[in-house]
Amino acid sequence: MRTFIDQSLDEFKSELQRVLFPIFVCLFLNMMLHEELKLEALAFFNSVKNDFENLHRAEITLLETVHDVSRLSDPEIAKFLKNKFFVKMSRQAYTIFKFQIDFS
């Protein structure tokens, strides 16, 4: 996804980059829900978290406390699984994003 966004037209790049953090969080937490993916989830988190620390430092700090599935029941962590992210983007950026999702 990052490669696709990085190769997108400059006028849509910043809008499309906004979806990366919610996707990152969703992937990490959903992987942590499966005990057999715990090590891969932690490796994924550690390999990508630096990309988001400037804009999402508080959330990254909180997510760093997730080391096993039991931590997902904490209300501060569970909110990431229960609540939806709202990402504002233009119709054109959304169309480009949807096209990528539909044909991936």
N, C-alpha and C positions, 0 to 999 in steps of 0.2 A: 504494500500500500504506500509506504514512504517513497519508494522508487517512482511509482506512478505519479504521486503528488509532486515530487521533485522535478519530474519531466513535464509537468503541466505548464500551460501558459502562465506567464508571470502575473497576469491580471486576476487569475483564480487561485494561484498558489497559496496565498495567505488564508483565504477562506477555507480551502481544502485541508490545510494543515490543522485547522481547529478540530477536525474529527479524530486526529491521531491519539490524543490523550484519552478520550472516552473509550476508544477501541483498545488501547493499552490496558486501561483499568479493567475493562470487561474481560479481556483475555486472561489477564493475570488472576483475577479473582475466580473466574470460572475454572481455570486450571487448578487452583488451590482447593476447589470443592472436591476434586478427585485426588484422593491420597496418593495414588500411583503416579500422579503427575507433579507432585510437590517439588521434587528436585528440579525438574524442568521449568516449573513456574518460577521458582526462586532465581534460577539462572537467567531466565527471560527478563524478569523484573530488574535484576542487577545489570544486565547488559543494555537496557533501554532507558532506565530511569533518568540518567543524566540529560537525556534529550528534553526532558520536561521540567527539570528542577527550577529553571529561571521563572517560569510562569505558574508552576503548580507546587511550589516548595512545601506548603503546609500539607497538601494531599499526599505528596511523596513521603514526607516524614511519617505521616499516619500509616500509609501502606507499608512502610518498612517494618512495622511492628507485626505484620502478618507472616507468621512462620509455620502455621499449621491451620487445619480446618476449624479448630475450636475458636480461633480468633475471629472468624467470620461472623460469629453470633454477637459480637460487640456492636452496639447500636451505631457507633461512629463508623465502623467498617461496613456493617450491613446496609447502611444508607446507599452505598455505592451499588449494591446489588438490587435494592428495592426501587430506588429513584432513577428516573431517566435523565440523561444529559440532554440539555437543549443546546443545539449548535445552530447559530444563525448564519445563513449564507444566502447568496443570491440564487435566483432560479437557474441561471446558467451554470453556476458552480454545482448546484444540486444535481442538475441533469448530467454533468460530467461525472460526478461521484456515483450516481445511480448506474450510469452506463458501465463504469468500472466494476461495480459490485455485481451487476447482472451478467457480465461476461468474463468474470474471473473463474 
